Amino acid sequence: MKIVQGKVTALGKIFSSELGWLEYSLKRSLWIECTNEEQKMGTNQVVETILEVKKYAEKTSILIDWLKIRLC
């Protein structure tokens, strides 16, 4: 079970990374410490990142179940 917990931790770190990128993009989108061009890119990245986080969240439970079957 320890292997599964390690893999679940890795999945959480991927999720955390996406949320960190979302935070950075939100700051740019809201004109916090950025130029005009960065603001536009930030807004685009916010939309794309939210969609990616949603897809990842939908797959996480499936991945955890798969890991439990394969590694236990």
DSSP file (Angstrom, degrees, kcal/mol; ACC not computed):
  #  RESIDUE AA STRUCTURE BP1 BP2  ACC     N-H-->O    O-->H-N    N-H-->O    O-->H-N    TCO  KAPPA ALPHA  PHI   PSI    X-CA   Y-CA   Z-CA
    1    1 A M     >        0   0    0      0, 0.0     4,-2.2     0, 0.0     5,-0.2   0.000 360.0 360.0 360.0 -24.7    0.0    0.0    0.0
    2    2 A K  H  >  +     0   0    0      1,-0.2     4,-2.0     2,-0.2     5,-0.1   0.875 360.0  53.4 -63.3 -36.9    3.0    2.3    0.6
    3    3 A I  H  > S+     0   0    0      2,-0.2     4,-2.1     1,-0.2    -1,-0.2   0.922 107.9  50.3 -62.8 -44.1    3.7    2.3   -3.2
    4    4 A V  H  > S+     0   0    0      1,-0.2     4,-2.7     2,-0.2    -2,-0.2   0.914 108.6  52.2 -61.0 -43.1    0.2    3.4   -3.9
    5    5 A Q  H  X S+     0   0    0     -4,-2.2     4,-2.3     1,-0.2    -1,-0.2   0.890 108.5  51.4 -61.3 -38.9    0.4    6.2   -1.4
    6    6 A G  H  X S+     0   0    0     -4,-2.0     4,-1.9     2,-0.2    -1,-0.2   0.898 111.1  47.1 -63.6 -40.7    3.6    7.4   -3.1
    7    7 A K  H  X S+     0   0    0     -4,-2.1     4,-2.2     2,-0.2    -2,-0.2   0.885 110.7  51.8 -68.6 -38.6    1.9    7.4   -6.5
    8    8 A V  H  X S+     0   0    0     -4,-2.7     4,-2.2     2,-0.2    -2,-0.2   0.897 108.3  52.3 -64.1 -39.3   -1.1    9.2   -5.1
    9    9 A T  H  X S+     0   0    0     -4,-2.3     4,-1.9     1,-0.2    -2,-0.2   0.907 107.9  51.5 -61.1 -41.5    1.3   11.8   -3.6
   10   10 A A  H  X S+     0   0    0     -4,-1.9     4,-1.8     1,-0.2    -2,-0.2   0.901 108.3  51.3 -62.3 -40.9    2.8   12.2   -7.1
   11   11 A L  H  X S+     0   0    0     -4,-2.2     4,-2.1     1,-0.2    -1,-0.2   0.901 108.7  52.0 -62.2 -40.4   -0.7   12.8   -8.6
   12   12 A G  H  X S+     0   0    0     -4,-2.2     4,-2.6     1,-0.2    -1,-0.2   0.861 106.3  53.4 -63.9 -36.0   -1.3   15.4   -5.9
   13   13 A K  H  X S+     0   0    0     -4,-1.9     4,-2.2     2,-0.2    -1,-0.2   0.875 107.2  51.2 -68.1 -36.4    1.9   17.2   -6.8
   14   14 A I  H  X S+     0   0    0     -4,-1.8     4,-2.0     2,-0.2    -2,-0.2   0.937 111.7  47.7 -62.6 -45.3    0.9   17.3  -10.5
   15   15 A F  H  X S+     0   0    0     -4,-2.1     4,-2.1     1,-0.2    -2,-0.2   0.905 110.7  51.6 -61.3 -42.9   -2.4   18.8   -9.4
   16   16 A S  H  X S+     0   0    0     -4,-2.6     4,-2.2     1,-0.2    -1,-0.2   0.877 106.8  54.0 -62.4 -38.7   -0.6   21.3   -7.2
   17   17 A S  H  X S+     0   0    0     -4,-2.2     4,-2.1     2,-0.2    -1,-0.2   0.913 107.9  49.7 -62.3 -43.4    1.6   22.4  -10.1
   18   18 A E  H  X S+     0   0    0     -4,-2.0     4,-2.2     1,-0.2    -1,-0.2   0.899 110.6  50.1 -62.4 -40.6   -1.5   23.1  -12.2
   19   19 A L  H  X S+     0   0    0     -4,-2.1     4,-2.3     2,-0.2    -1,-0.2   0.861 108.2  53.2 -68.0 -34.2   -3.0   25.2   -9.4
   20   20 A G  H  X S+     0   0    0     -4,-2.2     4,-2.2     2,-0.2    -1,-0.2   0.906 109.4  48.2 -63.8 -41.7    0.2   27.1   -9.1
   21   21 A W  H  X S+     0   0    0     -4,-2.1     4,-2.6     2,-0.2    -2,-0.2   0.887 109.7  53.4 -65.0 -38.6    0.2   27.9  -12.8
   22   22 A L  H  X S+     0   0    0     -4,-2.2     4,-2.7     2,-0.2    -2,-0.2   0.920 108.0  50.1 -62.1 -43.7   -3.5   28.9  -12.5
   23   23 A E  H  X S+     0   0    0     -4,-2.3     4,-2.2     2,-0.2    -2,-0.2   0.938 111.8  47.7 -59.4 -47.2   -2.5   31.3   -9.6
   24   24 A Y  H  X S+     0   0    0     -4,-2.2     4,-1.8     1,-0.2    -2,-0.2   0.917 113.4  47.8 -60.1 -44.6    0.3   32.9  -11.7
   25   25 A S  H  X S+     0   0    0     -4,-2.6     4,-2.8     1,-0.2    21,-0.2   0.873 108.9  54.0 -66.9 -37.6   -2.0   33.2  -14.7
   26   26 A L  H  X S+     0   0    0     -4,-2.7     4,-2.1     2,-0.2    -1,-0.2   0.909 106.6  52.2 -62.2 -41.7   -4.8   34.8  -12.6
   27   27 A K  H  <>S+     0   0    0     -4,-2.2     5,-3.1     1,-0.2    -1,-0.2   0.912 112.4  45.1 -61.6 -41.9   -2.4   37.4  -11.4
   28   28 A R  H ><5S+     0   0    0     -4,-1.8     3,-1.7     1,-0.2    -2,-0.2   0.924 111.6  52.6 -66.5 -42.7   -1.4   38.3  -14.9
   29   29 A S  H 3<5S+     0   0    0     -4,-2.8    -2,-0.2     1,-0.3    -1,-0.2   0.830 108.9  50.3 -62.0 -32.2   -5.0   38.3  -16.0
   30   30 A L  T 3<5S-     0   0    0     -4,-2.1    -1,-0.3    -5,-0.2    -2,-0.2   0.199 119.4-109.2 -92.8  15.4   -5.9   40.7  -13.2
   31   31 A W  T < 5 +     0   0    0     -3,-1.7     2,-0.9     1,-0.2     3,-0.4   0.761  64.3 154.4  65.4  28.1   -3.0   43.1  -14.2
   32   32 A I  S   <S-     0   0    0     -5,-3.1    -1,-0.2     1,-0.2    -2,-0.1  -0.797  77.2 -25.2 -90.6 108.4   -1.0   42.2  -11.1
   33   33 A E  S    S+     0   0    0     -2,-0.9     2,-0.3     1,-0.2    -1,-0.2   0.943 113.0 106.3  57.0  57.0    2.7   42.9  -12.0
   34   34 A C        -     0   0    0     -3,-0.4    -1,-0.2    -7,-0.1     2,-0.1  -0.973  64.0-112.1-154.5 169.1    2.5   42.5  -15.7
   35   35 A T     >  -     0   0    0     -2,-0.3     4,-1.9    -3,-0.1     5,-0.1  -0.438  44.1 -96.7 -94.5 174.5    2.4   44.2  -19.1
   36   36 A N  H  > S+     0   0    0      1,-0.2     4,-1.8     2,-0.2     5,-0.2   0.918 124.9  49.0 -58.4 -45.5   -0.5   44.5  -21.5
   37   37 A E  H  > S+     0   0    0      1,-0.2     4,-2.1     2,-0.2    -1,-0.2   0.900 110.2  51.0 -63.9 -40.4    0.7   41.5  -23.6
   38   38 A E  H  > S+     0   0    0      1,-0.2     4,-2.8     2,-0.2    -1,-0.2   0.852 105.3  57.7 -64.8 -33.7    1.2   39.4  -20.5
   39   39 A Q  H  X S+     0   0    0     -4,-1.9     4,-2.2     2,-0.2    -1,-0.2   0.924 107.6  46.2 -63.3 -43.9   -2.4   40.3  -19.3
   40   40 A K  H  X S+     0   0    0     -4,-1.8     4,-2.1     2,-0.2    -2,-0.2   0.927 114.3  47.4 -64.6 -44.8   -3.9   38.9  -22.5
   41   41 A M  H  X S+     0   0    0     -4,-2.1     4,-2.6     1,-0.2    -2,-0.2   0.901 110.3  53.9 -63.1 -40.0   -1.7   35.7  -22.3
   42   42 A G  H  X S+     0   0    0     -4,-2.8     4,-2.2     2,-0.2   -13,-0.2   0.910 107.1  50.1 -60.8 -43.6   -2.7   35.3  -18.6
   43   43 A T  H  X S+     0   0    0     -4,-2.2     4,-1.7     2,-0.2    -1,-0.2   0.920 111.9  47.9 -62.1 -43.9   -6.4   35.5  -19.4
   44   44 A N  H  X S+     0   0    0     -4,-2.1     4,-2.2     1,-0.2    -2,-0.2   0.909 111.9  50.2 -62.1 -41.9   -6.0   32.8  -22.1
   45   45 A Q  H  X S+     0   0    0     -4,-2.6     4,-3.0     1,-0.2     5,-0.2   0.837 104.1  58.8 -68.0 -32.7   -4.0   30.6  -19.8
   46   46 A V  H  X S+     0   0    0     -4,-2.2     4,-2.4   -21,-0.2    -1,-0.2   0.952 109.0  44.3 -59.2 -49.2   -6.6   30.9  -17.0
   47   47 A V  H  X S+     0   0    0     -4,-1.7     4,-1.9     1,-0.2    -2,-0.2   0.944 116.5  45.7 -61.8 -49.1   -9.3   29.5  -19.3
   48   48 A E  H  X S+     0   0    0     -4,-2.2     4,-2.1     1,-0.2    -1,-0.2   0.900 113.6  49.2 -62.4 -41.6   -7.0   26.7  -20.6
   49   49 A T  H  X S+     0   0    0     -4,-3.0     4,-2.9     2,-0.2     5,-0.2   0.892 107.8  53.3 -68.9 -39.4   -5.7   25.8  -17.1
   50   50 A I  H  X S+     0   0    0     -4,-2.4     4,-2.3    -5,-0.2    -1,-0.2   0.917 110.2  48.7 -60.6 -42.0   -9.2   25.6  -15.6
   51   51 A L  H  X S+     0   0    0     -4,-1.9     4,-2.3    -5,-0.2    -2,-0.2   0.906 112.4  48.3 -63.4 -41.3  -10.2   23.2  -18.3
   52   52 A E  H  X S+     0   0    0     -4,-2.1     4,-2.7     2,-0.2    -2,-0.2   0.911 111.0  49.9 -65.3 -43.0   -7.0   21.1  -17.7
   53   53 A V  H  X S+     0   0    0     -4,-2.9     4,-2.8     2,-0.2    -2,-0.2   0.907 110.7  50.7 -62.5 -41.5   -7.6   21.0  -13.9
   54   54 A K  H  X S+     0   0    0     -4,-2.3     4,-2.0    -5,-0.2    -2,-0.2   0.931 112.0  46.3 -62.0 -46.3  -11.2   19.9  -14.5
   55   55 A K  H  X S+     0   0    0     -4,-2.3     4,-1.4     1,-0.2    -2,-0.2   0.918 113.9  48.9 -62.0 -43.4  -10.1   17.1  -16.8
   56   56 A Y  H  X S+     0   0    0     -4,-2.7     4,-1.5     1,-0.2     3,-0.3   0.914 109.5  51.8 -63.4 -43.5   -7.4   16.1  -14.4
   57   57 A A  H  X S+     0   0    0     -4,-2.8     4,-0.6     1,-0.2    -1,-0.2   0.876 108.0  52.5 -61.5 -38.1   -9.8   16.1  -11.4
   58   58 A E  H  < S+     0   0    0     -4,-2.0     4,-0.4     1,-0.2    -1,-0.2   0.815 114.3  42.6 -67.1 -29.9  -12.2   13.9  -13.3
   59   59 A K  H  X S+     0   0    0     -4,-1.4     4,-2.5    -3,-0.3    -1,-0.2   0.651  92.4  84.3 -90.6 -17.1   -9.5   11.3  -14.0
   60   60 A T  H  X S+     0   0    0     -4,-1.5     4,-2.5     1,-0.2     5,-0.2   0.904  90.3  46.8 -58.7 -48.0   -7.8   11.3  -10.6
   61   61 A S  H  X S+     0   0    0     -4,-0.6     4,-2.3     1,-0.2    -1,-0.2   0.872 112.6  51.5 -64.3 -35.2  -10.1    8.7   -9.0
   62   62 A I  H  > S+     0   0    0     -4,-0.4     4,-2.4     2,-0.2    -1,-0.2   0.921 110.7  48.5 -65.1 -43.7   -9.8    6.5  -12.0
   63   63 A L  H  X S+     0   0    0     -4,-2.5     4,-2.5     2,-0.2    -2,-0.2   0.902 110.8  50.4 -63.5 -41.6   -6.0    6.7  -11.8
   64   64 A I  H  X S+     0   0    0     -4,-2.5     4,-2.3     2,-0.2    -2,-0.2   0.929 111.4  47.9 -63.6 -45.0   -6.0    5.9   -8.1
   65   65 A D  H  X S+     0   0    0     -4,-2.3     4,-2.0     1,-0.2    -2,-0.2   0.911 111.7  50.7 -60.7 -42.3   -8.2    2.9   -8.6
   66   66 A W  H  X S+     0   0    0     -4,-2.4     4,-2.5     1,-0.2    -2,-0.2   0.913 109.8  50.1 -62.1 -43.4   -6.0    1.7  -11.4
   67   67 A L  H  X S+     0   0    0     -4,-2.5     4,-2.7     1,-0.2     5,-0.2   0.898 108.4  52.7 -62.4 -40.8   -2.9    2.1   -9.3
   68   68 A K  H  X S+     0   0    0     -4,-2.3     4,-1.1     1,-0.2    -1,-0.2   0.909 112.5  44.8 -61.7 -42.1   -4.5    0.1   -6.4
   69   69 A I  H  < S+     0   0    0     -4,-2.0    -2,-0.2     1,-0.2    -1,-0.2   0.928 118.9  41.4 -67.5 -45.7   -5.3   -2.8   -8.8
   70   70 A R  H  < S+     0   0    0     -4,-2.5    -2,-0.2     1,-0.2    -1,-0.2   0.835 122.3  36.6 -73.5 -34.7   -1.9   -2.8  -10.5
   71   71 A L  H  <        0   0    0     -4,-2.7    -1,-0.2    -5,-0.2    -2,-0.2   0.510 360.0 360.0-103.7  -5.3    0.3   -2.3   -7.5
   72   72 A C     <        0   0    0     -4,-1.1    -1,-0.2    -5,-0.2    -2,-0.1   0.430 360.0 360.0-105.9 360.0   -1.4   -4.3   -4.8
